Amino acid sequence: MQKKVLVAMSGGVDSSVAASLVKDLGYECKGITLKLLNSNKDTEEQNTCDARLAAHKLGLVHHYLDLKKDFDNKVIRHFIETYEAGGTPNPCVNCNRNIKFNIDLYTQSGFDFDFFVTGHYARTEKDESGRWLLKKAKDKKKDQSYVLYCLTQKQLSRIIFPLGNLSKDETRAIAREKGLLNADREDSQDICFVPEGDYGSFIEKYKGKKYPKGDILDLKGNIIGQHKGIIRYTLGQRRGLGVAVNYPVYVTAINPEANTVTLGDESALLSQTLFARNINLIAFDTLEKPLRCMVKTRYLQEEKPALAEQTGPDELKIIFDEAQRAITPGQAAVLYDGELVIGGGTIV
């Protein structure tokens, strides 16, 4: 019996080629485009149009699913609350966890399918014990395993990543061969709901309020300036601080209770230990003992050697071999063993 797949089509070249590849493998394919935003209409309408055109070119039935309410409640609000608490969120991880790979959202909306397909650059495989594993993509420059560490065994068992063994150049070549109009479309660089990259203005507009100014402190607690609202700052930030000193300074702490931002030199950003919660382990059910591994704490950061220990049902303690710069609450700590994603959690 022919297997049915539901392909998430964003309008970009990656998801369009993913749809083409699974169709060529003989699956019965349907495309789906998620409607997530109440604002930014021009961009979303262009993406929807491009997805519809790609589906038509490939001969696929194309559907829309309105998840604006879910996206607002589970992604945008969490994004804002994390900034208000002095952290720096990764909304892509939260979207993957709660929206994009939430299989139940699709089945509850009446979609019947065996597998869910996206254009992410990552790979899955099943080990000898029957456990599903997540691995890095072949193209390390495009690897997206960092934002996929939250996938569960249930989800991984039904996900296909057709681009996992391709480079971006190979993906574009396939798109040109198939005559897809988005073959040379540029990759999106911004968070989808903050297209201008101005997080502070977006949050103030969403909440309908201005966040109060407050004191900027040095490491000794002296007031050296005024900040424009803590939502406009993140650990490690150097630009746009509005403080003139005769040496490079960075945001080293954000205190939402006192409404202060502390600046210091780069050495004040270094720390060796982090704790992470809301954890998800892929390679194991639990870490039975401390594990040597590689860890990255930002999407574009290099992995660094560390010792990871599970200190509770939902807590990881990670001690790096060497102190790391600007480990930031709200970001993800993702553990690797070579190509394999062990799991990860949200830095607290």
C-alpha positions as CSV (number, residue, x, y, z in Angstrom):
1,M,0.0,0.0,0.0
2,Q,1.3,3.4,-1.0
3,K,2.5,5.4,2.0
4,K,1.1,8.9,2.5
5,V,3.3,11.9,3.4
6,L,2.5,15.4,4.5
7,V,5.1,17.9,3.4
8,A,5.6,21.2,5.2
9,M,6.0,23.8,2.4
10,S,7.2,27.2,3.5
11,G,7.7,28.6,0.0
12,G,11.5,28.3,0.1
13,V,13.7,26.1,-2.1
14,D,14.5,23.6,0.7
15,S,10.9,22.5,1.4
16,S,10.0,22.5,-2.3
17,V,12.9,20.2,-3.1
18,A,12.1,18.0,-0.1
19,A,8.6,17.6,-1.6
20,S,10.0,16.7,-5.0
21,L,12.3,14.1,-3.6
22,V,9.7,12.2,-1.6
23,K,7.3,12.3,-4.5
24,D,10.0,10.7,-6.7
25,L,10.4,8.0,-4.1
26,G,6.8,7.0,-4.8
27,Y,5.0,8.4,-1.8
28,E,1.5,9.8,-2.0
29,C,2.3,13.5,-1.2
30,K,0.3,16.4,0.0
31,G,1.8,19.8,0.7
32,I,0.8,21.9,3.7
33,T,1.6,25.6,4.4
34,L,1.1,26.9,8.0
35,K,-0.4,30.2,8.5
36,L,1.2,31.5,11.7
37,L,1.2,35.3,11.7
38,N,-1.4,38.0,12.2
39,S,1.1,40.6,11.1
40,N,3.8,40.8,8.4
41,K,1.1,40.0,5.7
42,D,3.2,40.8,2.7
43,T,6.0,38.3,3.6
44,E,3.6,35.5,4.5
45,E,1.4,36.0,1.4
46,Q,4.6,35.8,-0.7
47,N,5.7,32.6,1.0
48,T,2.2,31.1,0.7
49,C,2.1,32.0,-3.0
50,D,5.6,30.5,-3.6
51,A,4.5,27.3,-1.8
52,R,1.3,27.0,-3.8
53,L,3.2,27.5,-7.1
54,A,5.9,24.9,-6.1
55,A,3.1,22.4,-5.2
56,H,1.3,23.0,-8.5
57,K,4.6,22.6,-10.4
58,L,5.1,19.2,-8.7
59,G,1.5,18.1,-9.1
60,L,0.7,18.0,-5.4
61,V,-2.5,18.8,-3.6
62,H,-1.8,21.8,-1.4
63,H,-3.5,22.7,1.8
64,Y,-3.3,25.6,4.4
65,L,-3.6,25.2,8.1
66,D,-4.3,28.2,10.3
67,L,-2.2,27.9,13.5
68,K,-2.0,31.6,14.3
69,K,-3.5,31.1,17.7
70,D,-1.2,28.2,18.7
71,F,1.8,30.1,17.4
72,D,0.9,33.2,19.3
73,N,0.3,31.3,22.6
74,K,3.2,28.9,22.4
75,V,6.0,30.7,20.5
76,I,5.5,34.5,20.5
77,R,4.4,34.8,24.1
78,H,7.2,32.6,25.3
79,F,9.6,34.7,23.2
80,I,8.4,37.9,25.0
81,E,8.3,36.4,28.5
82,T,11.9,35.2,28.1
83,Y,13.2,38.6,27.2
84,E,11.2,40.1,30.0
85,A,12.9,37.7,32.4
86,G,16.4,38.8,31.2
87,G,17.0,35.8,28.9
88,T,17.4,35.4,25.1
89,P,15.0,32.9,23.6
90,N,15.5,30.7,20.6
91,P,12.0,30.7,19.0
92,C,12.9,28.2,16.3
93,V,13.4,25.5,18.9
94,N,10.1,26.4,20.6
95,C,8.3,26.4,17.3
96,N,9.7,23.0,16.3
97,R,8.8,21.6,19.7
98,N,5.2,23.0,19.9
99,I,4.1,23.8,16.4
100,K,5.9,22.5,13.3
101,F,6.6,19.0,14.5
102,N,3.5,18.6,16.7
103,I,2.0,15.7,14.8
104,D,-1.2,15.9,16.8
105,L,-2.0,19.3,15.5
106,Y,-2.2,17.9,12.0
107,T,-4.1,14.8,12.8
108,Q,-6.6,16.7,14.9
109,S,-7.2,19.0,11.8
110,G,-8.1,16.0,9.7
111,F,-4.9,15.2,7.9
112,D,-4.2,11.5,7.2
113,F,-0.6,10.6,6.7
114,D,2.1,8.1,7.6
115,F,5.1,10.4,7.5
116,F,5.8,14.1,7.9
117,V,8.4,15.8,5.7
118,T,10.3,19.0,6.0
119,G,13.3,20.7,4.3
120,H,15.5,20.7,7.3
121,Y,19.1,19.7,6.9
122,A,19.5,16.8,9.3
123,R,19.4,13.0,9.2
124,T,17.5,10.3,11.1
125,E,18.2,6.6,11.5
126,K,17.1,3.7,13.6
127,D,19.7,1.8,15.7
128,E,19.8,-2.0,16.3
129,S,17.6,-1.7,19.4
130,G,14.9,0.1,17.4
131,R,15.6,3.5,18.9
132,W,15.4,6.5,16.5
133,L,18.5,8.7,16.3
134,L,19.1,12.3,15.1
135,K,22.3,13.1,13.3
136,K,23.9,16.1,11.7
137,A,23.4,16.9,8.1
138,K,26.1,16.0,5.5
139,D,26.4,19.8,4.8
140,K,27.9,21.1,8.1
141,K,27.3,24.7,7.0
142,K,23.6,24.1,6.7
143,D,23.2,21.5,9.6
144,Q,20.1,22.3,11.6
145,S,20.3,19.5,14.2
146,Y,20.8,22.2,16.9
147,V,17.2,23.4,16.6
148,L,15.8,19.8,16.3
149,Y,17.2,18.4,19.5
150,C,13.7,18.7,21.0
151,L,12.2,15.9,18.8
152,T,10.8,12.9,20.6
153,Q,11.0,9.2,19.6
154,K,7.3,9.4,18.5
155,Q,8.1,12.4,16.3
156,L,11.4,11.0,14.9
157,S,9.6,7.7,13.9
158,R,7.4,9.6,11.5
159,I,9.7,12.3,10.2
160,I,11.6,12.2,6.9
161,F,14.4,14.7,6.2
162,P,15.1,14.3,2.4
163,L,17.9,16.9,2.4
164,G,20.1,15.4,5.1
165,N,22.6,14.0,2.7
166,L,22.6,17.0,0.3
167,S,24.6,20.2,0.1
168,K,22.7,23.5,-0.4
169,D,24.2,23.7,-3.9
170,E,22.9,20.2,-4.7
171,T,19.4,21.3,-3.4
172,R,19.4,24.3,-5.7
173,A,20.6,22.2,-8.6
174,I,17.6,19.8,-8.2
175,A,15.3,22.8,-7.9
176,R,16.5,24.2,-11.3
177,E,16.3,20.7,-12.8
178,K,12.7,20.5,-11.7
179,G,11.9,24.0,-13.0
180,L,11.0,25.4,-9.6
181,L,10.7,29.1,-9.6
182,N,12.2,29.5,-6.1
183,A,15.5,27.7,-7.0
184,D,17.6,30.8,-6.4
185,R,15.5,32.4,-3.7
186,E,17.7,33.7,-0.8
187,D,17.5,32.0,2.5
188,S,15.6,33.8,5.2
189,Q,17.9,35.2,7.9
190,D,15.4,36.8,10.3
191,I,13.0,35.4,12.9
192,C,9.8,35.1,10.9
193,F,7.7,37.3,13.2
194,V,10.5,39.9,13.6
195,P,11.5,40.5,10.0
196,E,13.4,43.7,10.7
197,G,15.4,42.2,13.5
198,D,14.3,44.9,16.0
199,Y,13.1,42.7,18.9
200,G,12.6,45.5,21.3
201,S,10.2,47.5,19.0
202,F,8.3,44.3,18.2
203,I,7.8,43.4,21.9
204,E,6.7,47.0,22.7
205,K,4.2,47.0,19.8
206,Y,2.9,43.6,20.7
207,K,2.5,44.4,24.4
208,G,1.3,48.0,23.7
209,K,3.6,49.5,26.2
210,K,7.1,51.0,26.7
211,Y,9.5,49.2,29.0
212,P,11.0,51.5,31.6
213,K,14.5,52.8,31.4
214,G,16.9,51.9,34.2
215,D,20.4,52.0,35.4
216,I,23.4,50.6,33.6
217,L,26.0,49.5,36.2
218,D,29.7,48.6,36.1
219,L,30.9,45.5,37.8
220,K,31.3,47.4,41.1
221,G,27.7,48.5,41.0
222,N,28.4,52.1,40.1
223,I,25.8,53.8,37.8
224,I,27.5,54.6,34.5
225,G,24.4,55.2,32.3
226,Q,20.8,54.5,31.5
227,H,19.4,51.6,29.5
228,K,16.4,51.8,27.2
229,G,14.5,48.8,28.7
230,I,16.0,45.4,29.5
231,I,14.2,43.7,26.5
232,R,16.7,45.5,24.2
233,Y,19.7,43.7,25.7
234,T,21.3,40.3,25.7
235,L,24.4,38.8,27.4
236,G,27.5,39.4,25.4
237,Q,26.1,42.4,23.6
238,R,28.6,45.2,22.8
239,R,26.9,47.5,20.3
240,G,24.1,50.0,21.0
241,L,24.9,50.2,24.7
242,G,24.9,54.0,24.8
243,V,27.7,54.2,27.3
244,A,31.1,55.8,26.6
245,V,34.1,54.1,28.3
246,N,37.7,53.9,27.3
247,Y,37.8,50.1,26.9
248,P,35.5,47.5,25.3
249,V,32.5,46.6,27.5
250,Y,29.8,44.0,27.1
251,V,26.5,43.1,28.8
252,T,27.5,40.7,31.5
253,A,24.2,40.6,33.5
254,I,20.5,41.6,33.2
255,N,18.5,41.9,36.4
256,P,14.7,42.2,35.6
257,E,13.8,42.6,39.3
258,A,16.1,45.6,39.8
259,N,15.7,46.7,36.2
260,T,19.4,47.0,35.7
261,V,21.9,46.1,33.0
262,T,25.5,45.4,34.1
263,L,28.5,46.0,31.8
264,G,32.0,44.6,32.1
265,D,35.0,43.5,30.1
266,E,35.0,40.2,28.2
267,S,36.5,38.2,31.0
268,A,33.3,38.8,33.0
269,L,31.4,36.9,30.4
270,L,33.3,33.7,31.0
271,S,31.7,30.7,32.8
272,Q,32.4,27.0,32.9
273,T,29.2,25.5,34.3
274,L,25.5,25.7,33.1
275,F,22.2,24.1,34.1
276,A,19.6,23.3,31.6
277,R,15.9,22.3,32.0
278,N,13.0,21.3,29.8
279,I,15.4,18.6,28.6
280,N,14.9,16.1,25.8
281,L,17.2,13.2,25.3
282,I,17.3,11.3,22.0
283,A,20.1,8.9,22.1
284,F,19.2,7.6,25.6
285,D,16.2,7.7,27.9
286,T,18.3,9.2,30.7
287,L,22.0,9.8,31.4
288,E,22.8,7.1,33.9
289,K,26.2,8.5,34.6
290,P,28.2,11.6,33.7
291,L,29.0,11.6,30.0
292,R,31.9,13.1,28.0
293,C,30.5,14.9,25.0
294,M,30.7,18.0,22.9
295,V,28.2,20.9,23.6
296,K,27.1,24.0,21.8
297,T,25.1,26.8,23.4
298,R,24.3,28.9,20.4
299,Y,23.2,27.9,16.9
300,L,26.3,29.3,15.1
301,Q,28.7,28.4,17.9
302,E,31.4,25.7,17.7
303,E,30.9,22.7,19.9
304,K,33.1,22.5,22.9
305,P,34.2,19.5,25.1
306,A,32.3,19.1,28.4
307,L,31.1,16.7,31.0
308,A,27.3,16.4,31.1
309,E,25.4,15.0,34.1
310,Q,21.7,14.5,34.6
311,T,21.0,15.9,38.1
312,G,17.2,15.4,38.1
313,P,14.3,14.2,36.0
314,D,14.4,17.5,34.1
315,E,17.8,18.9,34.7
316,L,21.3,18.7,33.1
317,K,24.5,20.0,34.6
318,I,27.2,20.7,32.1
319,I,30.8,21.5,33.0
320,F,33.0,22.7,30.1
321,D,36.7,21.8,30.0
322,E,37.3,25.5,29.5
323,A,35.3,28.5,30.4
324,Q,32.8,29.7,27.7
325,R,31.8,33.1,26.6
326,A,28.2,34.5,27.3
327,I,26.4,31.3,28.2
328,T,22.8,32.8,28.0
329,P,19.6,31.7,29.7
330,G,16.9,31.0,27.2
331,Q,19.3,29.5,24.6
332,A,19.6,25.8,24.0
333,A,22.5,23.6,25.2
334,V,22.8,20.7,22.7
335,L,24.9,17.7,23.4
336,Y,26.7,15.8,20.6
337,D,28.8,12.6,20.2
338,G,30.4,13.1,16.8
339,E,27.5,13.1,14.3
340,L,25.0,12.0,16.9
341,V,22.7,14.4,18.7
342,I,22.5,13.1,22.3
343,G,19.8,15.7,23.4
344,G,19.7,19.0,25.1
345,G,17.7,21.5,27.1
346,T,17.0,25.2,27.7
347,I,19.8,27.0,29.6
348,V,18.5,28.4,32.9
